[in-house]
Amino acid sequence: MNSRRTGVSDDVITLLGISTIWCDLTEDEFRKRDFGPSEDHNRAISTYCLLKGGHVTVIQGPVRAYATRFDDMEARTLESERGDLKELEIVQSLLDTISLDSTYWAHLRYDEKAEKYSLTPGKRPILTDWYDEFPVFLPLVPEEDIELVKFLNHEVAEGVWNGKLVDVYIAYEDEVQAIIVKSTNIFYHSQHLNITFRPLAHITRKSMIVGLIVEKTRGRPLEYRDRTLMYETFNKMQENDLIMYIPPRMEPSPDMFLVCDGVLRINPYHLCFFEHLNFEPGKTVENM
């Protein structure tokens, strides 16, 4: 990605975010964000997305086995945070052993014989290629052509493209790629409904689609007086086989919907919680 402007000094290292790679997920569970029985998911890898001088480096930690149950969210969250904090402290102590300016991906490894950790640069993994369910309907833009202005977290940044301020959704590992695949599907199936913000281009990395450029998200939060807009929007969705699905153990976010220019719009950041249902001819959500 273009590193001319990122909103922070070039010598400052910023943690953009932490992602989780669940080792025992099936591909179908991963795509649907349906994590199934808790006893099946006790091994995970944390990845740490770092920014330095406009350059993004992802550091992959070792596999961790969890002692808490997946469905005990409070205990699992505390255990996860403790493990992440420990690994982050180790990563921080080793940052001077690699060049963040030129390293895209690195592994945090533990040598049992030497009883010490090390950071080892490695190749960035090829993201899962899901073109069978990935509509390509926008211009293709290499990630190098986008000027980053400010990272909001490890998957969303403000950027400049074609002279305009835009939102950039970019994947460096599979968890975010899964979100982008789902979001792209909803953009495609809702593009004629005016219920979200306008997608402008697909982002490519070595000919593979890894993100989206979207018009700048704006607007005010949803209020009680907007209930008519809410009904109208959900009717549009229902008529076009679109539904909102919040997985178990999760709650809707207050900023899931925004009112912009008198229209209720889905915040693109939350499009992964929407589904397009492929029905047989003559069958719709209304007659399920």
N, C-alpha and C positions, 0 to 999 in steps of 0.2 A: 504494500500500500504506500501511497505517496506520503512522505514524512516531513513535508515542509512546515506544516502547522498542526499542532495537536492540543494546544491550550496549556501545555506544561513545558518547563525547561527541558532541554535535551539531556541534561545530566541527572534528571530525576527519574527514579524507577517507580512506577505506579502499578499496584495490583488492580487489574481490571475486573477480575472475577474468578470464581472457582466453579468448575463443572465436575460432574460425577459420571464415571463410566461403570455401569453395573456389569460385572463379569458373567453373570448367569442368566441374563435376559435372553429370551428367544428373539429372533428378528421380528416376529409378529408382535410380541409384547412391546418391543422397543418402538416400532412404528406407531402403535396405537397409544403409547404412553400408559399402557395398562400393565402394572408391575406384578399382578397376580399374587399368589400366596406368599406371605412374608417369609416363610421358612426357605423359600427358593432363592432369596436374594440377600445373602449375607457377605458377599465378597464384592469389593468395589475399589476403583482407582480414582483418586482426585487429580484433576489437572488445574494448574495455576497459570492464568493468562497475565503476562507482564508487558508493560509498555515502557520503552526507553527511546527517546529521541525519535518518536514516530514509528518505531519498529516494534512489532508484536512478537513475543516469544512465549510459547506454551511449554511449561514444564510438567511432565507426567510423573506422578508419584508411584510408589510400589503398590501392589495389591494389598488391601487391608481386609482382614476378616472381622466382621462386626459381632459383638456379643449380644447386642440388644435386638429385639424383634422389629421387623420393618413396620408393623402396624402400631407400634408404640412410638408415635412420632416425637414426643418430647424427649424420651430417653435416646432414641436413635439420633435426633438432631444434636443433642449434647455430646454424644459419643463422636459423631462426625466432626463437630466443631473442634473438639479437643484434638482429634487426630490431625485435622487440617492445620490447626495452630502449631502443633509440634512440627509437622513437615515444613510449614512456612518458615519457622525459625531456622530449620536446617538449611532450607533453600537460601535464605538470606545470608547465612554464614558462608555459603559457597559461591555466591554470585560473581565474585572476582576471579573464579576459575574458568569462566566461559565468557565469550564475547557476545553480549546481548545485541549488539549492533548488527551481527551477521548470522545469529542462530535463530532458526524458526521453531525448532522443537528440541527439547532436551529431556533426558530421563534422570530421575533421582534414584540412584542405586545404592544398595547396602552390601558391602563386602563383609561376609561373616568371618572370614579368616583374619582380615585386617581390623575388623570391628569399627568400620568407619563408612560414612556416606560419601558419594561423589556425584557430580553432575556431568553427564555424558551427552554431548550433542548427537542428535540422530536425525533421520529423515522424517519429515512431516508425513503422518499417515495419509493414505489416499482415503478420502471420505467415501462412505458407502454410496454407491451409484444406484439411485432409485429412479432412473428415467422412465421406467414403466408406469410410474404414478406421478410424474413430474411434468406438468404441461409447460412447454417452452413457447411463450407468446409475446415476449418483449425483446427489445434490442439486447445484444450481448455486449457487456462492457468489461474489459480486463480490470482487475482490482487496482492495477498500477495507475489507471486513468482517473482514480478518485482521490481527491485531496481531503484528508481527514482533518477536522477542526477540533473535535472534542469527543472523547469516548464517554458514553453514559454508563456502560458496563462492558462485559467481555464479548457481547454479541451485537450491541447497538452503538452506533457513533453518529455524530453530526458530521456531514461532509459537504464538499462543494463539487458539483458535477455540472458541466455545461454552463458554468457561471451562476448556478442556483444553489442555495442552501437546501440540503436534502437529508433524509434519514438513511443510514446505511446499516443493513442487517447482514452480518458476515460470519461465516462458520470457520472455525479452526479445528473442530473435532466433531464427532458424530452426534453428540447430544444436541448441539445447536443446529447441525445439519438436518436432523429430524424435524426440528421446529420450523426451519425454513421450507422444507418440503411440504409440510402441512399448511403453512401460511400461503405458499405459492398456489396450492390447490384452491384455497378459499378466495384468494385474489382473482383467480381465473374464473371461478364459477359465480362470482359476485360482481364482476367488472361492469355489468349493465344495470346494477341495482342502486348504485350510489349510496352504499351503506358503510364504506370504509374510505381510507385515503388512497390516492391513485398510485399504483406501482408504475415505475418509470423504466426500469431495466433489470435484467439479470446480471449478477456479478460473476465473472469467470476467473478461474485460476488454472492455468495450463489446460485450457479448453473444457474444464469441468465447472458446472454451475455451483457456486458456493454461497450465494447471497442475493440480496435484493436492494435496489435503490427505490426509495419511496418518497413521495412528496412530504414536506415537513409536517409532522403531526402537530395539531394545534386545536384549540377549543376549550370550552369550560366543562367541568364535571356534570354528570347527570343530576337533575333535581326532580322533585316531585311534580313540578309543573310540566315536565317533559313526558308524562306518562302516555299522552296521545302519540307523540313521536315514537315512543318505545313500542306501542302496540302496532303502529304502521310498519316499523322496521322488522319486527318479528313476523308479521304477516307476509312481508316480502320474502323473508327467509324461508318461511314455511312453504310458500307457493313455489319456491325454487329449490326445494329439497335440502335446505341448509338448516342445521340445528346447532345449538350450543351444548357442549358436553364438558362438565367439570368433573374430573376424576375423583373417586373417593378420597377422603382425607384432605381435600383442597376446598377453598372457598373462592367465590368470585372476587376479583379485585375492584376497588372503587373506581379506578380509572379505565376499566374495561371498555366503557362507552364515553364518547365525548360529543358535545353539541358544537357544531361548527357551521357557520353560515345558515343557521336555521335547520340543519339536517343532523340527525343522530348518526354518528359514525362509530364503527368498531375501531378501537385503538389497534393498529397493526401489531403491536407488541403482544397482543392477546389472541391473535388469529389462530394460534395453535389449539385453542380450546373450542374451535368450531369444526364441524364436519359437513362434508357433502355426501349425501346418501345416494347411491346409484340404484334407482328403482327400475323395475320392468315397465315397459310402456303402459300407461294408464294408471299406474300406482304411484301415490305421492305420500308425503308425511301425513297429510290430512286423513287418509284412509288406511293407515297402518293398523 
